[in-house]
Amino acid sequence: MFDSLSSVTDLLPSADDLLHWLLEWLAVPQQGLVALALAAFVAASLVPLASEAVLLAVIAARPHEFWLAIAVATVANTLGSLTTYWLGRVGKRVPHPPQFDRHVAWFEALGAKLLFFAWVPWIGDLLVIVAGWLKVDAWAAAGWIAVGKALRYVGIALGADWLI
């Protein structure tokens, strides 16, 4: 059927072709809110990604969807943080370094309101993991995370609009 393996691989798209297709499909004018939701969700995990840039691109391409874009980014980013929270919750069974106890004591002293700062790069991920590890009420965690992230997205969007 095929003369060689190279003839089979010639039929398959290259990684560059697949990436190009994905980026074209996620382009803001076509899939703006979908791209924003994916970027915001992934950015809230332990994978560094700038969902703020996607938010600003969506708002620039579709200014009439300003508040909808803020809502999509907030919900998706909060859901991404809640996956990190869940990892912390199930991670209690995993041995942890002794330095972690210091973070736990600090979190216990200040409470779930610290999750307002879940949007802060690197520190926010640690706060969310500790909240899950301590089994902080998931609804309280989601509420504080969402409020902080919503205010951050509003601030970024309004700030960019003011600067431009």
URDAHU-V631946 format. One record per residue. N is the residue number from 1. RES is the residue in three letters. D_CENTER is the distance of its C-alpha to the mean C-alpha in Angstrom with 2 decimals. Layout:
# URDAHU-V631946
((N RES D_CENTER) (N RES D_CENTER))
This chain:
# URDAHU-V631946
((1 MET 45.94) (2 PHE 44.04) (3 ASP 46.09) (4 SER 43.44) (5 LEU 39.89) (6 SER 39.24) (7 SER 40.19) (8 VAL 37.52) (9 THR 34.81) (10 ASP 36.06) (11 LEU 35.12) (12 LEU 31.48) (13 PRO 28.99) (14 SER 27.91) (15 ALA 24.42) (16 ASP 24.64) (17 ASP 25.71) (18 LEU 22.86) (19 LEU 20.25) (20 HIS 22.21) (21 TRP 22.37) (22 LEU 18.63) (23 LEU 17.99) (24 GLU 20.86) (25 TRP 19.68) (26 LEU 16.24) (27 ALA 18.15) (28 VAL 17.36) (29 PRO 20.86) (30 GLN 20.93) (31 GLN 17.57) (32 GLY 15.86) (33 LEU 14.03) (34 VAL 13.24) (35 ALA 11.89) (36 LEU 9.83) (37 ALA 8.49) (38 LEU 7.84) (39 ALA 6.34) (40 ALA 3.97) (41 PHE 3.49) (42 VAL 4.09) (43 ALA 2.94) (44 ALA 2.44) (45 SER 5.25) (46 LEU 8.27) (47 VAL 8.01) (48 PRO 8.33) (49 LEU 7.52) (50 ALA 8.61) (51 SER 7.12) (52 GLU 10.05) (53 ALA 12.49) (54 VAL 11.67) (55 LEU 12.02) (56 LEU 15.26) (57 ALA 16.45) (58 VAL 16.14) (59 ILE 17.98) (60 ALA 20.51) (61 ALA 21.21) (62 ARG 21.32) (63 PRO 22.22) (64 HIS 23.52) (65 GLU 20.04) (66 PHE 18.86) (67 TRP 18.22) (68 LEU 16.98) (69 ALA 14.28) (70 ILE 13.36) (71 ALA 13.45) (72 VAL 11.38) (73 ALA 8.51) (74 THR 9.11) (75 VAL 9.60) (76 ALA 6.76) (77 ASN 4.25) (78 THR 7.24) (79 LEU 7.71) (80 GLY 4.87) (81 SER 6.56) (82 LEU 9.69) (83 THR 9.64) (84 THR 9.74) (85 TYR 12.36) (86 TRP 14.18) (87 LEU 14.40) (88 GLY 15.96) (89 ARG 18.18) (90 VAL 19.58) (91 GLY 19.69) (92 LYS 22.54) (93 ARG 24.85) (94 VAL 23.94) (95 PRO 25.97) (96 HIS 24.24) (97 PRO 25.51) (98 PRO 27.83) (99 GLN 25.75) (100 PHE 23.18) (101 ASP 25.94) (102 ARG 26.00) (103 HIS 22.34) (104 VAL 23.11) (105 ALA 26.22) (106 TRP 24.50) (107 PHE 21.87) (108 GLU 24.75) (109 ALA 26.73) (110 LEU 24.21) (111 GLY 22.62) (112 ALA 19.54) (113 LYS 19.53) (114 LEU 17.91) (115 LEU 14.55) (116 PHE 14.85) (117 PHE 13.80) (118 ALA 10.52) (119 TRP 9.09) (120 VAL 11.55) (121 PRO 10.65) (122 TRP 11.95) (123 ILE 13.85) (124 GLY 11.11) (125 ASP 10.14) (126 LEU 13.91) (127 LEU 14.47) (128 VAL 12.29) (129 ILE 14.03) (130 VAL 17.32) (131 ALA 16.94) (132 GLY 16.60) (133 TRP 19.41) (134 LEU 21.54) (135 LYS 20.89) (136 VAL 20.16) (137 ASP 20.54) (138 ALA 17.45) (139 TRP 18.26) (140 ALA 18.72) (141 ALA 15.45) (142 ALA 13.60) (143 GLY 15.82) (144 TRP 15.39) (145 ILE 11.60) (146 ALA 11.76) (147 VAL 14.61) (148 GLY 13.18) (149 LYS 10.04) (150 ALA 12.53) (151 LEU 15.02) (152 ARG 12.91) (153 TYR 12.10) (154 VAL 15.78) (155 GLY 16.98) (156 ILE 15.39) (157 ALA 16.68) (158 LEU 20.03) (159 GLY 20.41) (160 ALA 19.95) (161 ASP 22.35) (162 TRP 24.77) (163 LEU 24.74) (164 ILE 25.30))
